[in-house]
């Protein structure tokens, strides 16, 4: 069983069934910890997108309201898939705001007073941060012999690249 660290709230191994998928528990744990950081960042991005969707103002209100909804809908699916990937590796997924805040790299923002440009810039920074993280995480998963997770992360990276492109296009 993995020991709990109060600052990062690491994963707890599932103990009722042994996971035998061709990876050591240590390798699975390293990958699951990386996925937990990703999950935390994705949940932060999801929360920002919801916040911005509700609070955006200005001439581009309708277009941005719709863009943010489209993106948070996608991210909600990515969050679920990431949490399930952690479970496939034999660990419990983090699922509380406290855990997400302790594990993630992205920071919270308020409603930005409805300022669409600030919102878009903030989202683009977060999306590009996720892309850079995913590039590194693909290598880590591959190094641990987890080609399934490496493939999963590559697909996410491509999805976030498209999302960042759409966000960037709104900035002109």
DALIN-V541083 format. One record per residue. N is the residue number from 1. PSI is psi in radians with two decimals (* if undefined). BURIAL is I if it has 9 or more other ideal C-beta (glycine too) atoms within 8 Angstrom, else O. D_CENTER is the distance of its C-alpha to the mean C-alpha in whole Angstrom. Layout:
n=N psi=PSI burial=BURIAL d_center=D_CENTER
n=N psi=PSI burial=BURIAL d_center=D_CENTER
//
This chain:
n=1 psi=2.43 burial=O d_center=25
n=2 psi=2.36 burial=I d_center=23
n=3 psi=2.56 burial=O d_center=24
n=4 psi=2.32 burial=O d_center=22
n=5 psi=2.05 burial=O d_center=21
n=6 psi=-0.37 burial=O d_center=21
n=7 psi=-0.54 burial=O d_center=19
n=8 psi=-0.15 burial=O d_center=16
n=9 psi=1.09 burial=I d_center=17
n=10 psi=3.10 burial=I d_center=16
n=11 psi=2.65 burial=I d_center=16
n=12 psi=2.25 burial=I d_center=19
n=13 psi=2.53 burial=I d_center=21
n=14 psi=2.18 burial=I d_center=22
n=15 psi=-0.15 burial=O d_center=26
n=16 psi=-0.30 burial=O d_center=28
n=17 psi=2.33 burial=O d_center=27
n=18 psi=2.34 burial=O d_center=27
n=19 psi=2.08 burial=I d_center=24
n=20 psi=1.43 burial=O d_center=26
n=21 psi=0.33 burial=O d_center=24
n=22 psi=0.31 burial=O d_center=26
n=23 psi=2.55 burial=I d_center=24
n=24 psi=2.81 burial=O d_center=25
n=25 psi=-0.64 burial=I d_center=23
n=26 psi=-0.77 burial=O d_center=22
n=27 psi=-0.76 burial=I d_center=20
n=28 psi=-0.69 burial=I d_center=18
n=29 psi=-0.77 burial=I d_center=18
n=30 psi=-0.76 burial=I d_center=16
n=31 psi=-0.76 burial=I d_center=14
n=32 psi=-0.64 burial=I d_center=13
n=33 psi=-0.71 burial=I d_center=12
n=34 psi=-0.73 burial=I d_center=10
n=35 psi=-0.59 burial=I d_center=8
n=36 psi=-0.67 burial=I d_center=8
n=37 psi=-0.74 burial=I d_center=7
n=38 psi=-0.83 burial=I d_center=4
n=39 psi=-0.75 burial=I d_center=4
n=40 psi=-0.77 burial=I d_center=6
n=41 psi=-0.69 burial=I d_center=4
n=42 psi=-0.68 burial=I d_center=2
n=43 psi=-0.63 burial=I d_center=6
n=44 psi=-0.78 burial=I d_center=8
n=45 psi=-0.75 burial=I d_center=7
n=46 psi=-0.81 burial=I d_center=8
n=47 psi=-0.74 burial=I d_center=11
n=48 psi=-0.76 burial=I d_center=12
n=49 psi=-0.71 burial=I d_center=13
n=50 psi=-0.82 burial=I d_center=15
n=51 psi=-0.86 burial=I d_center=17
n=52 psi=-0.65 burial=I d_center=17
n=53 psi=-0.77 burial=I d_center=18
n=54 psi=-0.50 burial=O d_center=21
n=55 psi=0.00 burial=I d_center=22
n=56 psi=2.54 burial=I d_center=23
n=57 psi=2.88 burial=O d_center=26
n=58 psi=-3.09 burial=I d_center=29
n=59 psi=-0.50 burial=O d_center=30
n=60 psi=0.35 burial=I d_center=27
n=61 psi=-0.97 burial=I d_center=26
n=62 psi=-0.82 burial=O d_center=26
n=63 psi=-0.74 burial=O d_center=24
n=64 psi=-0.67 burial=I d_center=21
n=65 psi=-0.79 burial=I d_center=21
n=66 psi=-0.74 burial=O d_center=21
n=67 psi=-0.82 burial=I d_center=18
n=68 psi=-0.67 burial=I d_center=16
n=69 psi=-0.78 burial=I d_center=17
n=70 psi=-0.77 burial=O d_center=16
n=71 psi=-0.74 burial=I d_center=13
n=72 psi=-0.50 burial=I d_center=12
n=73 psi=-0.76 burial=O d_center=13
n=74 psi=-0.83 burial=I d_center=11
n=75 psi=-0.61 burial=I d_center=8
n=76 psi=-0.69 burial=I d_center=9
n=77 psi=-0.73 burial=O d_center=10
n=78 psi=-0.67 burial=I d_center=7
n=79 psi=-0.87 burial=I d_center=6
n=80 psi=-0.78 burial=O d_center=10
n=81 psi=-0.66 burial=I d_center=10
n=82 psi=-0.78 burial=I d_center=8
n=83 psi=-0.72 burial=I d_center=10
n=84 psi=-0.58 burial=I d_center=13
n=85 psi=-0.71 burial=I d_center=12
n=86 psi=-0.77 burial=I d_center=12
n=87 psi=-0.68 burial=I d_center=15
n=88 psi=-0.50 burial=O d_center=17
n=89 psi=-0.07 burial=I d_center=17
n=90 psi=0.36 burial=I d_center=19
n=91 psi=2.74 burial=I d_center=17
n=92 psi=2.48 burial=O d_center=16
n=93 psi=2.49 burial=I d_center=12
n=94 psi=2.58 burial=I d_center=12
n=95 psi=0.28 burial=O d_center=12
n=96 psi=2.74 burial=O d_center=14
n=97 psi=-0.68 burial=O d_center=13
n=98 psi=-0.79 burial=O d_center=15
n=99 psi=-0.77 burial=I d_center=13
n=100 psi=-0.75 burial=I d_center=10
n=101 psi=-0.60 burial=I d_center=12
n=102 psi=-0.51 burial=I d_center=14
n=103 psi=-0.53 burial=I d_center=11
n=104 psi=2.89 burial=I d_center=9
n=105 psi=-0.41 burial=O d_center=10
n=106 psi=2.62 burial=I d_center=9
n=107 psi=2.72 burial=O d_center=12
n=108 psi=2.70 burial=O d_center=14
n=109 psi=2.81 burial=O d_center=16
n=110 psi=-2.79 burial=O d_center=19
n=111 psi=-0.01 burial=O d_center=20
n=112 psi=0.40 burial=I d_center=22
n=113 psi=0.53 burial=O d_center=25
n=114 psi=0.08 burial=I d_center=24
n=115 psi=1.84 burial=I d_center=24
n=116 psi=-0.70 burial=I d_center=22
n=117 psi=-0.75 burial=O d_center=23
n=118 psi=-0.73 burial=I d_center=21
n=119 psi=-0.84 burial=I d_center=18
n=120 psi=-0.76 burial=I d_center=18
n=121 psi=-0.72 burial=I d_center=18
n=122 psi=-0.77 burial=I d_center=15
n=123 psi=-0.74 burial=I d_center=13
n=124 psi=-0.73 burial=I d_center=14
n=125 psi=-0.79 burial=O d_center=14
n=126 psi=-0.76 burial=I d_center=10
n=127 psi=-0.74 burial=I d_center=9
n=128 psi=-0.56 burial=I d_center=12
n=129 psi=-0.77 burial=I d_center=10
n=130 psi=-0.73 burial=I d_center=7
n=131 psi=-0.81 burial=I d_center=10
n=132 psi=-0.75 burial=O d_center=12
n=133 psi=-0.78 burial=I d_center=10
n=134 psi=-0.66 burial=I d_center=9
n=135 psi=-0.74 burial=I d_center=13
n=136 psi=-0.73 burial=O d_center=14
n=137 psi=-0.59 burial=I d_center=12
n=138 psi=-0.79 burial=I d_center=14
n=139 psi=-0.72 burial=I d_center=17
n=140 psi=-0.82 burial=I d_center=16
n=141 psi=-0.76 burial=I d_center=16
n=142 psi=-0.74 burial=I d_center=19
n=143 psi=-0.49 burial=O d_center=21
n=144 psi=0.09 burial=I d_center=20
n=145 psi=0.36 burial=O d_center=22
n=146 psi=1.33 burial=I d_center=19
n=147 psi=-0.47 burial=O d_center=19
n=148 psi=-0.82 burial=O d_center=17
n=149 psi=-0.66 burial=I d_center=14
n=150 psi=-0.74 burial=I d_center=15
n=151 psi=-0.77 burial=O d_center=16
n=152 psi=-0.82 burial=I d_center=12
n=153 psi=-0.63 burial=I d_center=10
n=154 psi=-0.75 burial=I d_center=13
n=155 psi=-0.72 burial=O d_center=13
n=156 psi=-0.73 burial=I d_center=9
n=157 psi=-0.78 burial=I d_center=10
n=158 psi=-0.69 burial=O d_center=13
n=159 psi=-0.74 burial=I d_center=12
n=160 psi=-0.54 burial=I d_center=10
n=161 psi=-0.74 burial=I d_center=13
n=162 psi=-0.72 burial=O d_center=15
n=163 psi=-0.76 burial=I d_center=13
n=164 psi=-0.67 burial=I d_center=14
n=165 psi=-0.80 burial=O d_center=17
n=166 psi=-0.73 burial=I d_center=18
n=167 psi=-0.81 burial=I d_center=17
n=168 psi=-0.68 burial=O d_center=19
n=169 psi=-0.56 burial=O d_center=22
n=170 psi=-0.34 burial=I d_center=22
n=171 psi=-0.23 burial=I d_center=23
n=172 psi=* burial=O d_center=26
//
